Amino acid sequence: MSLYSWFGFTNILRYRPVLNSHDVEVEILPFVLGAARNEADNPFGPAPQVKAIYAGRDSATVGRLLGLKVVPPKQFPVSSMTVSIFIPKQKREEWGTKAASNKKAGVN
């Protein structure tokens, strides 16, 4: 999971009661980012050095604002795919239909 995915996930959990009070329902569906990027012809590549430097400062700042302690892993990238993620068949079919429509329309 990326750091920004984690920030988003924790905020959804934190603010879910507020969202629900406004009739906003949030459905959390896991997916494999690498597969999504490959499908969009946007494979993973190493970050430029400037981005890597900025990311360290940015993650510390965002973590502080969200009240989360951010501790970089000793080894990065870390393979987080140690378990299989099962997505309901209906959602896979729905996403497949949307992806095919977007690809046909030239939308990434």
Protein Blocks (a to p, Z undefined) as FASTA:
>chain_A
ZZklmmmmmmmmmmmmmmmmnopacddddddfklmmmmnopacddddfklmmmmmmmmmm
mmmmnopacdddfbdcddfblbccdddfklmmmmmmmmmmmmmnopZZ
